[in-house]
Amino acid sequence: MTDNSNANQQPDDLAQIRESVRALCAKFPGEYWRKLDRERAYPGEFVTALTQAGFLAALIPDQYGGSGLPMTAAAAIMEEIQAAGCNGAACHAQMYTMGTLLRHGSDAQKARWLPKIASGELRLQAFGVTEPTSGSDTLNLRTTAVREGDHYIINGQKIWTSRAEHSDLLLLLARTTPREEAKSRTGGLSVFLVDMRLAQGTGISVNPIRTMMNHATTELFFDDLRVPAENLIGEEGQGFRYILSGMNAERILIAAECIGDAKWFIQKASAYAKERVVFGRPIGQNQGIQFPIARAYAQMRAAELMVREAAAMYEAGRDCGAEANMAKLLAADASWAAADMCLQTHGGFGFAEEFDIERKFRETRLYMTAPISTNLILSYLAEHVLGLPRSY
Ligand SMILES: Cc1cc2nc3c(=O)[nH]c(=O)nc-3n(C[C@H](O)[C@H](O)[C@H](O)COP(=O)(O)OP(=O)(O)OC[C@H]3O[C@@H](n4cnc5c(N)ncnc54)[C@H](O)[C@@H]3O)c2cc1C
């Protein structure tokens, strides 16, 4: 791709960050990811390298040992990781789950955990919200946390808790007041920071789930897990609000990853279309090959504008719920369209492991479903932006 759009439009500091991320990612080429993908193994070395370079602590304020960078910088980091063919899904959650602790944790909690998260001594990669029975209907979750003296006793189950086997800490959403007794529709849920190092084998069990891509996801079972009351984040019963307040950051960062993926697919397809000769000419000379690449590029650029708009609004402290959701929707659509186009452009070779396309194709598809499914974004826009009746 002869695309200088980023370099031309980014302030110098972002250009520098982008360049540093690219340099780091160059040390983790396709073979590295293919081997892990085959074995469904965690990219520990890659995550360590990102942590040591300070990228995963981008959003943690300086006073807690992070770089205190704004959202646009964090989004640029995630985008570049994906555009380089790497997979940020192994570690992206730390950037946004940390925000719940930062915004709603006490000073003592922040001082206790954030410096260790920033340095990499502790990993906060696991985020336990989804449950098998309630799915997208988060308010209906069944995991309970019951106060007993200076502990909460947790019972229940989570599903799709990604990276739980590779994380020291888990940010957990559980019900502390039965739904029918809660003061409001969204009340009665609370957030806990669970130290899984202490909990393994004593109340929490972790079962890996093998998925179509290498994602290190799991299901968790809690059986009388004892969590110190001091690990409750913020006020009891306000957990849903706290989790929601982190959703915009999550949407923006994942959308930035999708833009990175789309750029990778478009670059890969353009390069191949120029060099692959069939019927005596490069396939890229045929409009049937050119047009889908050009369309994917236009779609990616349009989505990229929305991601930047959402990130800039987030950074300015403005309400960016609609923009963050639209950014996620449009970017996930753009990355999937680019993935499909790239596979088609490569003909049979697109299916060969060594081209990395089939791997990235599987990886990027996730974002139309997680961390929020496209339908739920459309419902949000219909209800909260367009004023249509609530559909669920
Ligand atoms: C690989 C992977 C990793 C994940 N990692 C995490 C994680 O780390 N932590 C975590 O908490 N969760 C995680 N998730 C869960 C993810 O957020 C959910 O899968 C996603 O939000 C969709 O929920 P669900 O799977 O329960 O689908 P369901 O809620 O069962 O929905 C199934 C389908 O029906 C649609 N649907 C449901 N209700 C409506 C409605 N009212 N209107 C229109 N359509 C509707 C949904 O959009 C979806 O397409 C992960 C999931 C995957 C697959």
The ligand as an SDF file (V2000), in Angstrom:
LIG
                    3D

 53 58  0  0  0  0  0  0  0  0999 V2000
  -13.0440  -15.6940   21.5890 C   0  0  0  0  0  0  0  0  0  0  0  0
  -13.9100  -14.9200   22.5310 C   0  0  0  0  0  0  0  0  0  0  0  0
  -13.3290  -14.1870   23.5300 C   0  0  0  0  0  0  0  0  0  0  0  0
  -14.1150  -13.5100   24.4600 C   0  0  0  0  0  0  0  0  0  0  0  0
  -13.5190  -12.8810   25.5300 N   0  0  0  0  0  0  0  0  0  0  0  0
  -14.3030  -12.4180   26.5390 C   0  0  0  0  0  0  0  0  0  0  0  0
  -13.7110  -11.9530   27.7690 C   0  0  0  0  0  0  0  0  0  0  0  0
  -12.4910  -11.9210   27.9250 O   0  0  0  0  0  0  0  0  0  0  0  0
  -14.5430  -11.5940   28.7790 N   0  0  0  0  0  0  0  0  0  0  0  0
  -15.9150  -11.6290   28.6630 C   0  0  0  0  0  0  0  0  0  0  0  0
  -16.5950  -11.2780   29.6160 O   0  0  0  0  0  0  0  0  0  0  0  0
  -16.4900  -12.0410   27.4940 N   0  0  0  0  0  0  0  0  0  0  0  0
  -15.7200  -12.4430   26.4620 C   0  0  0  0  0  0  0  0  0  0  0  0
  -16.3080  -12.9060   25.2960 N   0  0  0  0  0  0  0  0  0  0  0  0
  -17.7560  -12.9440   25.2020 C   0  0  0  0  0  0  0  0  0  0  0  0
  -18.3190  -11.9850   24.1640 C   0  0  0  0  0  0  0  0  0  0  0  0
  -18.3180  -10.6850   24.6900 O   0  0  0  0  0  0  0  0  0  0  0  0
  -19.7160  -12.5230   23.8140 C   0  0  0  0  0  0  0  0  0  0  0  0
  -19.5400  -13.7230   23.0830 O   0  0  0  0  0  0  0  0  0  0  0  0
  -20.4980  -11.5230   23.0170 C   0  0  0  0  0  0  0  0  0  0  0  0
  -20.7700  -10.3790   23.7780 O   0  0  0  0  0  0  0  0  0  0  0  0
  -21.8350  -12.1480   22.5350 C   0  0  0  0  0  0  0  0  0  0  0  0
  -22.4950  -12.7690   23.6010 O   0  0  0  0  0  0  0  0  0  0  0  0
  -22.9310  -14.2940   23.5190 P   0  0  0  0  0  0  0  0  0  0  0  0
  -21.8280  -15.1000   22.9450 O   0  0  0  0  0  0  0  0  0  0  0  0
  -23.4140  -14.7040   24.8470 O   0  0  0  0  0  0  0  0  0  0  0  0
  -24.1030  -14.3130   22.4730 O   0  0  0  0  0  0  0  0  0  0  0  0
  -25.6570  -14.2900   22.8110 P   0  0  0  0  0  0  0  0  0  0  0  0
  -25.9730  -13.2090   23.7630 O   0  0  0  0  0  0  0  0  0  0  0  0
  -26.0950  -15.6760   23.1240 O   0  0  0  0  0  0  0  0  0  0  0  0
  -26.2500  -13.8750   21.3900 O   0  0  0  0  0  0  0  0  0  0  0  0
  -26.1860  -14.7460   20.2660 C   0  0  0  0  0  0  0  0  0  0  0  0
  -26.4850  -13.9130   19.0170 C   0  0  0  0  0  0  0  0  0  0  0  0
  -27.7900  -13.3160   19.1700 O   0  0  0  0  0  0  0  0  0  0  0  0
  -27.6900  -11.9050   19.0640 C   0  0  0  0  0  0  0  0  0  0  0  0
  -28.6530  -11.2920   19.9890 N   0  0  0  0  0  0  0  0  0  0  0  0
  -28.8390  -11.5640   21.3020 C   0  0  0  0  0  0  0  0  0  0  0  0
  -29.8110  -10.7670   21.8070 N   0  0  0  0  0  0  0  0  0  0  0  0
  -30.2150   -9.9670   20.7970 C   0  0  0  0  0  0  0  0  0  0  0  0
  -31.1710   -8.9190   20.6910 C   0  0  0  0  0  0  0  0  0  0  0  0
  -31.9140   -8.5230   21.7310 N   0  0  0  0  0  0  0  0  0  0  0  0
  -31.3410   -8.3100   19.4790 N   0  0  0  0  0  0  0  0  0  0  0  0
  -30.6180   -8.7110   18.4100 C   0  0  0  0  0  0  0  0  0  0  0  0
  -29.6870   -9.6830   18.4510 N   0  0  0  0  0  0  0  0  0  0  0  0
  -29.4870  -10.3040   19.6350 C   0  0  0  0  0  0  0  0  0  0  0  0
  -26.2660  -11.5640   19.4350 C   0  0  0  0  0  0  0  0  0  0  0  0
  -25.8580  -10.3320   18.8810 O   0  0  0  0  0  0  0  0  0  0  0  0
  -25.5090  -12.7570   18.8440 C   0  0  0  0  0  0  0  0  0  0  0  0
  -25.2900  -12.5470   17.4750 O   0  0  0  0  0  0  0  0  0  0  0  0
  -15.5080  -13.5230   24.3150 C   0  0  0  0  0  0  0  0  0  0  0  0
  -16.1080  -14.2390   23.2620 C   0  0  0  0  0  0  0  0  0  0  0  0
  -15.3200  -14.9340   22.3820 C   0  0  0  0  0  0  0  0  0  0  0  0
  -15.9840  -15.7370   21.2860 C   0  0  0  0  0  0  0  0  0  0  0  0
  1  2  1  0
  2  3  1  0
  2 52  2  0
  3  4  2  0
  4  5  1  0
  4 50  1  0
  5  6  2  0
  6  7  1  0
  6 13  1  0
  7  8  2  0
  7  9  1  0
  9 10  1  0
 10 11  2  0
 10 12  1  0
 12 13  2  0
 13 14  1  0
 14 15  1  0
 14 50  1  0
 15 16  1  0
 16 17  1  0
 16 18  1  0
 18 19  1  0
 18 20  1  0
 20 21  1  0
 20 22  1  0
 22 23  1  0
 23 24  1  0
 24 25  2  0
 24 26  1  0
 24 27  1  0
 27 28  1  0
 28 29  2  0
 28 30  1  0
 28 31  1  0
 31 32  1  0
 32 33  1  0
 33 34  1  0
 33 48  1  0
 34 35  1  0
 35 36  1  0
 35 46  1  0
 36 37  1  0
 36 45  1  0
 37 38  2  0
 38 39  1  0
 39 40  1  0
 39 45  2  0
 40 41  1  0
 40 42  2  0
 42 43  1  0
 43 44  2  0
 44 45  1  0
 46 47  1  0
 46 48  1  0
 48 49  1  0
 50 51  2  0
 51 52  1  0
 52 53  1  0
M  END
$$$$
